Amino acid sequence: MDDMSEGLLRVTNHQNHPTNPYYKVFFFYTQNEANFFENLLKENKLPYEKDTEKTRGKTMFLFAIRKTDLKTADRLNYLTIGHFRKPIFENKFLRYGVVILGFFLILLGIVGYLFSGVE
């Protein structure tokens, strides 16, 4: 399944099944994410097929799911991604600093507009 490679700008972790047009393949690169997703599939009683594949030295955990169950599978996929996502700024002070800087720039823009004499 060479077309499962990420390519240059892979944004999603799913694509059409390479041989069966009625299935969508979801893939994960960590065992923890794969286990979490599989548990969600079982809890929601979604039938699936499971496999693993080595790509560029990484193990990919694959789940083939019928396209008729795609809406539910997408929701479970987003729950999985959200559960394991790390914040962009893990440092609390940096995170608040960016928010304060944003507010300061907006305030500066408003003050500049008010004092520019634009009517």
C-alpha positions as CSV (number, residue, x, y, z in Angstrom):
1,M,0.0,0.0,0.0
2,D,2.6,2.5,-1.1
3,D,0.1,5.3,-1.7
4,M,-0.5,5.5,2.0
5,S,2.8,7.4,2.3
6,E,2.3,10.9,3.6
7,G,3.5,12.7,0.5
8,L,4.5,16.3,0.7
9,L,1.4,17.9,2.3
10,R,-0.6,15.0,3.8
11,V,-3.2,16.8,6.0
12,T,-5.5,13.9,6.9
13,N,-4.9,10.5,8.3
14,H,-7.3,8.7,6.0
15,Q,-7.8,8.0,2.3
16,N,-9.7,5.7,0.0
17,H,-9.0,2.1,0.1
18,P,-6.5,1.2,-2.8
19,T,-8.5,-1.8,-4.0
20,N,-12.0,-1.6,-2.6
21,P,-14.0,1.6,-3.4
22,Y,-16.5,0.9,-0.6
23,Y,-13.9,1.4,2.1
24,K,-11.9,4.2,3.6
25,V,-8.6,3.5,5.3
26,F,-7.6,5.4,8.5
27,F,-4.0,5.2,9.6
28,F,-2.0,6.0,12.8
29,Y,1.7,6.0,13.5
30,T,1.6,5.1,17.2
31,Q,0.3,2.1,18.9
32,N,-1.5,4.2,21.6
33,E,-3.5,6.1,19.0
34,A,-4.4,2.9,17.1
35,N,-5.5,1.2,20.3
36,F,-7.6,4.3,21.3
37,F,-9.3,4.4,17.9
38,E,-9.9,0.7,17.9
39,N,-11.6,0.8,21.3
40,L,-13.8,3.6,20.0
41,L,-14.7,1.5,17.0
42,K,-15.6,-1.4,19.3
43,E,-17.6,0.8,21.6
44,N,-19.6,2.2,18.7
45,K,-20.0,-1.3,17.2
46,L,-18.5,-0.3,13.8
47,P,-17.2,-3.2,11.8
48,Y,-13.6,-2.7,10.6
49,E,-10.6,-4.5,9.2
50,K,-7.2,-4.0,10.8
51,D,-3.6,-4.3,9.5
52,T,-0.1,-2.9,9.9
53,E,2.4,-1.8,7.4
54,K,6.0,-0.7,7.4
55,T,6.6,2.6,5.5
56,R,9.9,4.4,5.6
57,G,10.9,2.6,8.7
58,K,7.7,3.5,10.6
59,T,4.9,1.1,11.4
60,M,1.5,2.3,10.3
61,F,-1.6,0.9,11.9
62,L,-4.4,0.7,9.4
63,F,-8.2,0.4,9.8
64,A,-10.4,-0.1,6.8
65,I,-14.0,1.1,7.5
66,R,-17.0,1.0,5.2
67,K,-17.9,4.3,3.6
68,T,-21.5,3.9,4.9
69,D,-20.0,4.3,8.4
70,L,-17.8,7.2,7.4
71,K,-19.7,9.9,9.4
72,T,-19.2,8.0,12.7
73,A,-15.7,6.9,11.8
74,D,-14.7,10.6,11.1
75,R,-16.1,11.6,14.5
76,L,-14.2,8.9,16.2
77,N,-11.0,9.8,14.3
78,Y,-11.3,13.4,15.4
79,L,-11.8,12.3,19.0
80,T,-8.6,10.2,18.7
81,I,-6.6,13.0,17.2
82,G,-7.9,15.4,19.8
83,H,-7.1,13.1,22.7
84,F,-3.4,12.8,21.7
85,R,-2.9,16.4,20.4
86,K,-0.4,18.6,22.2
87,P,-0.9,22.3,22.4
88,I,1.2,24.5,20.0
89,F,2.7,26.3,23.0
90,E,3.2,23.9,25.8
91,N,4.8,26.6,28.1
92,K,2.0,28.4,29.9
93,F,3.8,31.7,30.0
94,L,4.5,31.7,26.3
95,R,0.8,30.8,25.6
96,Y,-0.5,33.7,27.6
97,G,2.2,36.0,26.2
98,V,1.0,35.3,22.7
99,V,-2.6,36.1,23.7
100,I,-1.6,39.3,25.5
101,L,0.5,40.3,22.4
102,G,-2.5,39.7,20.2
103,F,-4.7,41.9,22.4
104,F,-2.0,44.6,22.5
105,L,-1.7,44.7,18.7
106,I,-5.5,44.9,18.3
107,L,-5.6,47.7,20.8
108,L,-2.8,49.5,19.0
109,G,-4.7,49.2,15.8
110,I,-7.8,50.7,17.3
111,V,-5.9,53.5,18.9
112,G,-4.1,54.2,15.7
113,Y,-7.4,54.3,13.8
114,L,-9.0,56.6,16.3
115,F,-6.1,59.1,16.2
116,S,-5.6,59.0,12.5
117,G,-8.4,61.4,11.8
118,V,-10.1,59.2,9.3
119,E,-13.7,60.2,8.9
